[in-house]
Amino acid sequence: MSCTIIVGGFFGDEGKGKIVAHIAHTDHPTVISRGGVGPNAGHTVHVGEKEFGVRMIPSGFVYEDAELCIGPGVLVDPRVFLHEVELLGASGRIFIDGRCGVIEEEHILRDKGSEHLTKTIGSTGTGCGPANADRVLRSARQAKDIPELAPYITDVAEKVNKAIDHGEKVILEGTQGFGISLYFGTYPFVTSKDTSASQIAADCGVGPTRIDDVIVVFKAFPTRVGEGPFSTEMSLEQSHSRGIVEYGTVTHRERRIGNWDGMMARYSAMINGCTQVAITGIDRVDPACFGATDYDQLTETAKVFIQQVEEDVGRPVTIISTGPELSQIIDLRKKQ
């Protein structure tokens, strides 16, 4: 049995999509199930010269031998989902739990029409907040009520737990980041539900005793899209002078850039029950590390940074991303 949760440790955009894709290719899971909020989070995966940005389908889709699932805790926008199924040719191996909440057009209109959500909070405008509100009020429709989704409906919780029972490897994929958790984040500048590892497990119907590893993904230079406090934030001039300019996958808004936040990383690791750390953007710490695939290829500057991360978090750094492409990575898990 092996069930691994992968979640973001800061404010989202940590590069979880690439980490999920890498672990899928190396660990060969039979099931990859997505938890989280819904299509308000995008994951970007680079494979060779191709770039994929997905909002509904798990970013582990690049590993073609795995079945892909969306857990019952997740909101589904049928239009976004069906578009991605067609775009990625995922029909036949993607499944939605019939109990997923559904985002309707009126949820998106309410989201975009709320001055509080759009201007004060900085909502993505994808309808997730209003849809979750209707779900709490027990007035939202479920995926099983939508005829177009019928070919994809299954009991995801049962599918995932049966795979674990059979000794197969399972990945539970989180979305967004710890810093915008409804419970633990910078309220009110947060998303509409919890984003921690325990919530991702619950979203997929997996009990806490069935989890073997929790990999928390941290970005060397944290980023944030939208409003809210950001204690280590740089000015745009500082981030641009470092050559760091990024845009959100869903909103296309320029991301705010910050320096490493050891205090937040340690607290995030504690709440998430972190067992291993994945670091992305080490090539931003020292550009000489770009594309490295072996720890010995890292510069002393990068190694000192990794040691600082391990000291701050109290857990080993086992995966280090050295560039956007899937092959640009150092995997130390077998050496730990």
Secondary structure, 3 states (H helix, E strand, C coil): CEEEEEEECCCCCCCHHHHHHHHHHHHCCCEEEECCCCCCCCEEEEECCEEEEECCCCHHHHCCCCEEEECCCCEECHHHHHHHHHHHCCCCCEEEECCCEECCHHHHHHHHHCHHHHHHHCCCCCCHHHHHHHHHCCCCCEHHHCHHHHHHEECHHHHHHHHHHCCCEEEEECCCCHHHCCCCCCCCCCCCCCCCHHHHHHHCCCCHHHCCEEEEEEECCCEECCCCCCCCECCHHHHHHCCCCCECCCCCCECEEECCCHHHHHHHHHHHCCCEEEEECHHHHCHHHCCCCCHHHCCHHHHHHHHHHHHHHCCCEEEEECCCECCCEEECHHHC
